[in-house]
């Protein structure tokens, strides 16, 4: 997706603030049309920015709870939200404020990561359940099957400890931000033992992580990580891992700082959006070759 050694402007602009998204925001998703989705957990609403708008031009009154921590939007526009104690599907009618909320599965844990793969299978990251489970959206059954972790917290290759964000690539391999273990785990399709691809326990020299909150992949399968308690964003390319923004490793609220980054996403122009949890904002770091601050 990005050329080797791509850089992002170190000073971000605030895309959304607490007046719009509430306090302690979590969820973020950007679709292929560059529509940006987040959740205001204080009022249970989904906010959507479309067509390069500077304010949310669509608000879905989905009656979500304060435990709505994750969101995923499919290519056909179906919205899924991890809203403990359930996973909900929000169907929007004709780009209007009218919508229907349906429970598709019940869960026993907060869900800090959701993903729908190319086979229309929904994965969810069970924080206090210490596992990642999945179900086919083509199946009316609400039964979930485990794909990573056992339900017990631990640090061996088959265990997770408070998993956060997840990503499933085109090979159906699962990446997990293994929060309490300070690592990113890769579970290849059908494998119960994970491989540490970033973090202190990796077999190869990578980069140190401290409570990672989210992991995503670009089109070249390079990793980008919200390194939460190091207050920075990590990226990788053919040369390995490096910090790409907020690299002081100290928390703050200046334009070049973050305070516990939670979720990350790129738009199609390569601009990086970060949910800056403790600063109650979403920050936009422009790819250095763009002029996005002028939009």
C-alpha positions as a printed NumPy array, in Angstrom:
array([[  0.   ,   0.   ,   0.   ],
       [  2.757,   2.414,   0.971],
       [  6.199,   2.853,  -0.598],
       [  9.155,   1.842,   1.554],
       [ 10.057,   4.534,   4.116],
       [  6.752,   6.386,   3.701],
       [  6.376,   9.144,   6.249],
       [  3.453,  10.924,   7.866],
       [  3.292,  14.521,   9.006],
       [  4.191,  14.496,  12.681],
       [  1.676,  17.181,  13.574],
       [ -1.884,  15.932,  13.327],
       [ -5.108,  17.825,  12.901],
       [ -8.026,  17.01 ,  15.175],
       [-10.647,  15.346,  13.008],
       [-13.234,  14.935,  15.772],
       [-13.398,  16.097,  19.38 ],
       [-15.273,  15.179,  22.525],
       [-18.177,  17.442,  21.614],
       [-18.883,  15.091,  18.727],
       [-17.655,  11.676,  19.855],
       [-18.017,  11.91 ,  23.633],
       [-15.402,  10.901,  26.179],
       [-13.042,   7.917,  26.039],
       [-13.817,   6.913,  22.439],
       [-12.912,   3.461,  21.147],
       [-14.395,   2.483,  17.805],
       [-13.208,   3.558,  14.358],
       [-13.745,   2.257,  10.834],
       [-13.085,   3.713,   7.362],
       [-14.771,   2.064,   4.377],
       [-13.642,   1.923,   0.75 ],
       [-15.566,   5.123,  -0.003],
       [-13.628,   6.948,   2.721],
       [-16.686,   7.203,   4.933],
       [-15.541,   7.338,   8.555],
       [-17.505,   5.624,  11.328],
       [-17.247,   5.933,  15.09 ],
       [-19.491,   5.519,  18.135],
       [-20.45 ,   8.078,  20.749],
       [-20.782,   5.728,  23.709],
       [-22.403,   8.379,  25.891],
       [-25.511,   8.653,  23.727],
       [-25.411,   5.304,  21.908],
       [-25.152,   6.803,  18.427],
       [-23.095,   5.912,  15.364],
       [-21.524,   8.936,  13.67 ],
       [-20.658,   8.826,   9.969],
       [-18.596,  11.323,   7.983],
       [-19.106,  11.023,   4.215],
       [-17.79 ,  12.89 ,   1.167],
       [-14.882,  14.55 ,   3.006],
       [-17.24 ,  16.295,   5.415],
       [-15.745,  17.994,   8.462],
       [-18.764,  17.184,  10.642],
       [-20.713,  13.929,  10.821],
       [-23.403,  14.227,   8.159],
       [-25.201,  11.063,   9.199],
       [-26.086,  10.03 ,  12.743],
       [-27.666,   6.656,  13.422],
       [-29.692,   6.501,  16.619],
       [-28.821,   2.877,  17.294],
       [-29.52 ,   2.872,  21.052],
       [-26.144,   1.351,  21.816],
       [-24.82 ,   1.031,  25.352],
       [-21.681,   2.511,  26.873],
       [-20.077,  -0.906,  26.241],
       [-20.106,  -0.446,  22.44 ],
       [-16.348,  -0.673,  21.912],
       [-15.904,  -1.944,  18.343],
       [-17.35 ,  -1.48 ,  14.858],
       [-16.949,  -3.039,  11.421],
       [-18.64 ,  -2.104,   8.136],
       [-18.875,  -4.571,   5.244],
       [-18.476,  -3.644,   1.584],
       [-22.258,  -3.751,   1.152],
       [-22.723,  -1.273,   3.986],
       [-23.838,  -3.541,   6.804],
       [-22.684,  -2.245,  10.181],
       [-21.7  ,  -4.55 ,  13.05 ],
       [-21.066,  -3.377,  16.592],
       [-19.609,  -5.205,  19.569],
       [-21.96 ,  -3.954,  22.278],
       [-21.675,  -6.156,  25.357],
       [-23.55 ,  -8.41 ,  26.03 ],
       [-24.296,  -8.811,  22.317],
       [-23.103,  -8.318,  18.759],
       [-25.498,  -6.101,  16.875],
       [-26.206,  -5.509,  13.208],
       [-27.385,  -2.037,  12.287],
       [-29.235,  -1.822,   8.996],
       [-29.466,   1.678,   7.587],
       [-32.375,   2.569,   5.34 ],
       [-31.7  ,   4.625,   2.182],
       [-28.943,   6.822,   3.644],
       [-31.378,   8.24 ,   6.161],
       [-31.529,   8.5  ,   9.932],
       [-33.864,   5.507,   9.961],
       [-32.254,   2.221,  10.936],
       [-32.957,  -1.153,  12.465],
       [-30.835,  -2.781,  15.168],
       [-30.771,  -6.582,  15.427],
       [-28.896,  -8.83 ,  17.863],
       [-27.071, -11.579,  15.963],
       [-25.218, -13.205,  18.879],
       [-24.867, -12.92 ,  22.629],
       [-21.441, -12.764,  24.231],
       [-20.013, -13.033,  27.732],
       [-17.288, -10.391,  27.437],
       [-16.603,  -6.896,  26.193],
       [-15.63 ,  -6.996,  22.518],
       [-12.647,  -4.815,  21.666],
       [-12.227,  -6.064,  18.103],
       [-14.567,  -7.035,  15.244],
       [-13.739,  -8.189,  11.728],
       [-15.685,  -9.653,   8.799],
       [-13.549, -11.665,   6.359],
       [-13.953, -12.283,   2.621],
       [-16.138, -15.336,   3.32 ],
       [-18.607, -13.239,   5.323],
       [-17.417, -14.717,   8.605],
       [-17.558, -12.454,  11.648],
       [-14.712, -12.603,  14.18 ],
       [-14.877, -11.003,  17.605],
       [-12.194, -10.463,  20.215],
       [-13.423, -11.419,  23.696],
       [-11.49 ,  -9.218,  26.11 ],
       [-12.115, -10.905,  29.451],
       [-12.866, -14.192,  27.67 ],
       [ -9.23 , -14.35 ,  26.489],
       [-10.121, -15.717,  23.062],
       [-11.233, -14.843,  19.539],
       [-14.433, -16.474,  18.277],
       [-16.208, -16.471,  14.934],
       [-19.509, -17.253,  13.21 ],
       [-20.668, -17.281,   9.607],
       [-23.021, -14.424,   8.797],
       [-24.603, -16.7  ,   6.199],
       [-25.774, -18.983,   9.027],
       [-28.759, -17.966,  11.141],
       [-27.31 , -19.81 ,  14.135],
       [-25.833, -17.622,  16.846],
       [-23.282, -20.285,  17.819],
       [-19.697, -19.003,  17.942],
       [-16.619, -21.197,  17.48 ],
       [-13.201, -20.476,  18.981],
       [-10.315, -19.72 ,  16.606],
       [ -7.665, -18.423,  19.04 ],
       [ -7.159, -18.783,  22.771],
       [ -8.817, -21.216,  25.126],
       [-10.788, -18.953,  27.441],
       [ -8.026, -18.923,  30.072],
       [ -5.51 , -16.106,  30.337],
       [ -1.881, -17.002,  29.636],
       [  1.231, -16.221,  27.637],
       [  2.032, -19.492,  25.875],
       [  1.585, -19.724,  22.107],
       [ -1.955, -21.116,  22.354],
       [ -3.197, -18.562,  24.878],
       [ -4.208, -14.899,  24.927],
       [ -4.523, -12.386,  27.74 ],
       [ -7.175,  -9.702,  27.237],
       [ -7.084,  -9.555,  23.419],
       [ -7.958,  -6.226,  21.834],
       [ -8.005,  -5.377,  18.107],
       [ -7.984,  -8.076,  15.415],
       [ -7.403,  -8.301,  11.66 ],
       [ -7.981, -11.163,   9.202],
       [ -6.018, -11.093,   5.947],
       [ -6.883, -12.477,   2.512],
       [ -5.382, -15.858,   3.464],
       [ -7.755, -15.969,   6.469],
       [ -4.837, -15.672,   8.87 ],
       [ -5.761, -13.923,  12.116],
       [ -3.703, -11.182,  13.784],
       [ -4.446, -10.321,  17.427],
       [ -3.3  ,  -7.417,  19.587],
       [ -2.555,  -9.533,  22.675],
       [ -2.85 ,  -6.691,  25.137],
       [ -1.589,  -8.021,  28.477],
       [  1.152, -10.048,  26.769],
       [  2.532,  -6.971,  24.976],
       [  2.653,  -8.709,  21.628],
       [  0.962,  -9.219,  18.265],
       [  0.024, -12.841,  17.644],
       [ -0.505, -14.424,  14.232],
       [ -2.749, -17.486,  14.091],
       [ -2.532, -19.063,  10.675],
       [ -5.701, -20.618,   9.306],
       [ -6.537, -23.764,  11.268],
       [ -3.657, -23.381,  13.755],
       [ -4.215, -23.137,  17.517],
       [ -0.674, -21.965,  18.301],
       [  0.112, -18.362,  17.542],
       [  3.36 , -16.864,  16.243],
       [  4.593, -13.652,  17.842],
       [  5.198, -11.264,  14.94 ],
       [  5.816,  -8.16 ,  17.067],
       [  6.763,  -7.766,  20.707],
       [  9.366,  -8.912,  23.146],
       [  8.741, -12.656,  22.809],
       [  9.142, -12.758,  19.035],
       [ 11.71 , -15.253,  17.726],
       [ 13.001, -12.47 ,  15.477],
       [ 14.064,  -9.003,  16.552],
       [ 11.03 ,  -6.769,  16.037],
       [ 10.049,  -3.923,  18.35 ],
       [  9.052,  -3.6  ,  21.98 ],
       [  5.331,  -3.1  ,  22.652],
       [  3.509,  -1.985,  25.779],
       [ -0.184,  -2.858,  25.939],
       [ -0.914,  -2.815,  22.177],
       [ -4.543,  -1.931,  21.467],
       [ -4.978,  -2.487,  17.732],
       [ -3.348,  -4.056,  14.677],
       [ -4.169,  -3.624,  10.977],
       [ -2.498,  -4.674,   7.726],
       [ -2.034,  -2.743,   4.502],
       [ -2.307,  -4.188,   0.995],
       [  1.269,  -5.477,   1.187],
       [  0.526,  -7.227,   4.517],
       [  2.712,  -4.854,   6.473],
       [  1.575,  -4.314,  10.054],
       [  0.509,  -1.086,  11.739],
       [  0.042,  -1.153,  15.5  ],
       [ -1.505,   1.163,  18.085],
       [  1.16 ,   0.766,  20.781],
       [ -1.19 ,   1.973,  23.484],
       [  0.821,   2.611,  26.613],
       [  3.874,   3.718,  24.633],
       [  1.524,   6.36 ,  23.168],
       [  2.736,   5.851,  19.613],
       [  1.893,   4.207,  16.279],
       [  4.193,   1.53 ,  14.895],
       [  4.471,   0.636,  11.211],
       [  6.409,  -1.973,   9.267],
       [  7.765,  -2.358,   5.759],
       [ 10.418,  -4.497,   4.068],
       [ 13.016,  -2.977,   6.403],
       [ 11.225,  -3.996,   9.593],
       [  9.354,  -2.088,  12.306],
       [  9.609,   1.598,  13.174],
       [  7.63 ,   4.299,  14.906],
       [  5.742,   6.437,  12.397],
       [  3.947,   9.07 ,  14.534],
       [  4.003,  10.251,  18.168],
       [  7.443,   8.774,  18.686],
       [  8.427,  10.465,  21.955],
       [  6.866,   7.532,  23.888],
       [  5.406,  10.   ,  26.384],
       [  1.742,  10.922,  26.646],
       [  0.483,  14.396,  25.825],
       [ -2.156,  16.42 ,  24.048],
       [ -0.044,  18.414,  21.595],
       [ -0.545,  17.851,  17.87 ],
       [  2.471,  15.539,  17.726],
       [  1.432,  13.511,  20.777],
       [ -1.083,  10.838,  21.722],
       [ -2.409,   9.579,  25.027],
       [ -3.247,   5.868,  24.768],
       [ -4.081,   5.447,  21.062],
       [ -6.886,   2.924,  20.764],
       [ -7.994,   2.33 ,  17.16 ],
       [ -6.314,   3.151,  13.835],
       [ -7.412,   3.217,  10.213],
       [ -6.189,   4.562,   6.865],
       [ -8.226,   6.275,   4.185],
       [ -7.571,   5.499,   0.518],
       [ -5.119,   8.421,   0.312],
       [ -2.888,   6.882,   2.991],
       [ -3.825,   9.35 ,   5.715],
       [ -3.784,   7.837,   9.188],
       [ -6.669,   8.297,  11.631],
       [ -6.124,   7.511,  15.314],
       [ -8.614,   7.288,  18.169],
       [ -6.709,   9.176,  20.871],
       [ -8.502,   7.679,  23.856],
       [ -7.355,   9.77 ,  26.83 ],
       [ -7.481,  12.998,  24.806],
       [-11.092,  12.338,  23.723],
       [-10.38 ,  12.978,  20.056],
       [ -9.684,  11.43 ,  16.673],
       [ -6.423,  12.639,  15.142],
       [ -5.581,  12.732,  11.441],
       [ -1.938,  12.333,  10.406],
       [ -1.486,  13.138,   6.731],
       [  0.729,  11.059,   4.489],
       [  3.603,  13.431,   3.779],
       [  3.079,  13.374,  -0.004],
       [ -0.511,  14.627,   0.437],
       [ -1.949,  18.058,   1.054],
       [ -4.81 ,  16.846,   3.182],
       [ -4.547,  19.647,   5.72 ],
       [ -5.796,  21.946,   2.968],
       [ -8.991,  20.01 ,   2.361]])
